Amino acid sequence: MAKSVLHTIESNMSTFSKGQKLIANYILENYDTAAFMTASKLGKMVHVSESTVVRFASELGYDGYPSMQRALQEMIRSKLTSLQRIKASNDQLTGQDVLSAVMQSDMETIRMAIEEVDRNELARVVDKLTHARHIYILGVRSSSFLAGYLNFYLHLLFENVTLVQSNAAGEIFEQLFRIGPGDVIIGISFPRYSKVTLNTIKFAADRGADVVAITDSELSPLYQMAGAALLVRSEMISFIDSMAAPLSLLNALIVDIGVQMNRDISKTFAELEGIWDAYSVFGKMDDE
């Protein structure tokens, strides 16, 4: 399990300089506030230079202050209320062009996903799905549209796919009544992690199903229950969760499955195109 940034700070306290200890103590006591401070603001708060704050982050093993800041934010995201999220985000966005700030943030999370997603783990997930007896997909709250999107395309590729609906907890277990060995359940969850998702995934694992997690980090409770996991960051923007990077990861997963299926997928879509044409599923532009 990944160690939190606070654990790393506590473990290295004896090696810090006087200025670094001021930073460390402030973060340990006020990590929920420090997570949203710039390096300059944090330095002013504890009366050290901005460069000292940047060097402190490097001392902890991060490639820069933004990386340490993200680690703090990821650690506390599941604990923040919507009002706390709005306040923290508004402090960051004040005076900025919101459109540029939000889109730049999305671009950055996708860039990090390109660097951080484990290709071997992606291959393992593809293999599990292509050989599964039955595939179940679960995502609730802000992850529900990701689950629906994945279901739409996997349903075109496989005959054995079920989107687990989350209208009521009891109904979820009824839908999973026959889940067992040979089946795969894909659980999608990001902070704040839904207890409905976690309890459902535990049930599926207890019944012998293989669990694939799509979540944000090794600190995620969903990760602890998974046989395979694809880790990708979502971004906290005010009261919403930006799912740009998770959605892009799902695109990569779907395309990778299609590549592995090769001829089978071509046959499927050739048949579908015939059905769509026969029943005028898609409108056509008139010739000019």
RAVENFEN-V152112 format. One record per helix or strand. SS is the DSSP state (helix for helix, strand for strand). FROM is the first residue (numbers start at 1). TO is the last residue. If there is no record, write none. Layout:
BEGIN
ss=SS from=FROM to=TO
ss=SS from=FROM to=TO
END
This chain:
BEGIN
ss=helix from=5 to=11
ss=helix from=13 to=15
ss=helix from=18 to=34
ss=helix from=39 to=46
ss=helix from=50 to=59
ss=helix from=65 to=77
ss=helix from=82 to=93
ss=helix from=98 to=116
ss=helix from=119 to=130
ss=strand from=135 to=139
ss=helix from=141 to=157
ss=strand from=161 to=163
ss=helix from=169 to=175
ss=strand from=184 to=188
ss=helix from=195 to=206
ss=strand from=210 to=215
ss=helix from=221 to=224
ss=strand from=228 to=231
ss=strand from=235 to=237
ss=strand from=240 to=242
ss=helix from=244 to=261
ss=helix from=263 to=278
END
